[in-house]
Amino acid sequence: MSKTSSPPAADAWALIETEKRRDRFIRKVCITAWVVTFSLVVLFAALVGVGVVEMVKAGMAGAVPWMSVVGAAMPFMGMLWTLCLLIATLSTVGVFLRMRTSSLSEIQLRLAALEEMLVSRADSQNG
């Protein structure tokens, strides 16, 4: 579809471009936030992992029951499932909202172009 120079179509294109810029900014912020989140997950996994390894050694020596080894790993497992649930929920909501916004803007632009085309055909048939 080609861009036209009529004011309603130009306004629609300007709105679409603004939305695209906003999408790019949100995407950059999102990627940065997820990189930081996963970096912290790796750090937390390393910290918990050291404790779990020590507990496994103690469990193999018979110094502690194996349930203590599982208990040492539970904070990481709890954080991991919560993070996965958060990612699934937020990404699903984000996808649906962005698709809806993009679709509505595209529909508005197509309707403006169709209206302009019909008006120009009517003018050419009457003139």
N, C-alpha and C positions, 0 to 999 in steps of 0.2 A: 504494500500500500504506500502511496507516495504522500509526502507532506504537502499540504495546501497552504495558501497564504491568507485564507479568510480568518477573521478574528476568532470565531468559536473554535475552529480547528487548531489555530495557533495556541490558544489557551489550553486546549486539551493536550496538545503535544508538550507544552511547557509543564503541565501537571504530571504527565507521564515521565518526562525527564527528571523532574524533581523526585518522583517516587523511585526512579532507578538509582539516583544518587543516594537517596536515603537507604535503599536496599543494599547498595555497596558498602555504605558506612556501617550498617547493622551487621552485615556479613563479616566485615573486618573486626568489629568489636566482639562478635560471637566467636570467631576463630581464635582471637587473642585470649578470651576468657576460657575457652576449652583447652588451649595449650597450657595455660597457667594451672587449670584444674587438674589436668592429667600429670603435670609435673609434680604437683603436690601429692597426687595419688601415688606416684612412684616413690617419692620421698617417704610418705607414710608407710608404704609397703616395705621399704627397706628398714625403717625403724621397727615395725612390727615383726618383720622377718628375722631380725637379729634376736629378738626375744623368743620367737618360735623355735629357731634353731637351737638356742640354749635349752629350751624346755624339751626339745626332742632328744638332745644329748642326755639330759637328766632323766628323761623317761626311759631311754635305752639302758641307762645305768641302774634303773629301778629306784631312783631317788624320789620321783614324783609319779603319781598315777597318770595314765594317758589322757584322762579327761582334762587334766590341767593343761596339757599340750593343746587340746582343742580349744579350751577356754582362752588360751593366749592368742589364738588366731581369730577369735570371734569379733573383736573390734574392727579388724580390717574387713572381714566378711560383711559385717553390718554396714560399714561405710560403702563398700562396693555395691551391694544390692540397692542401697538408697541412691547412689549416684546413677546407677543404670536406670532405675525407675524415673529419676529426675530427667535424665537425657531423653528417655522414650516419651515422656509426657510433654516436655517443652518442645522437642522437635516435631511431634505430631501437631501440637497447637500452632506452632510457627508455620509449618507447611500449609496447613489449612487456611490460616489468616492471610499469608502472603499470596496464595493462589487466588483467594477470593478478591483481594484488593487488586491484583493484576488483572483478573478477569473483568472486574467492574470498570476499570479504567479503559481496557481494550474495547469493551462493549460501548462505552461512551464515545470513544474515538470513532469506532465503526459507524455508529448511528449519526454522528456529525458528518462524516464523509458521505454516507448514504443520503442524508438530507441535502447536502450541497449538490450531490449528483442529480437528485430528483429536481431540485430547483433549477439547475442549469439546463436540464432537458426540457422542462416546462417553458423556460425562457426561449430556448432555441425553437421550440415548436410554435410558440405564440408570435415570435418575432419574424 
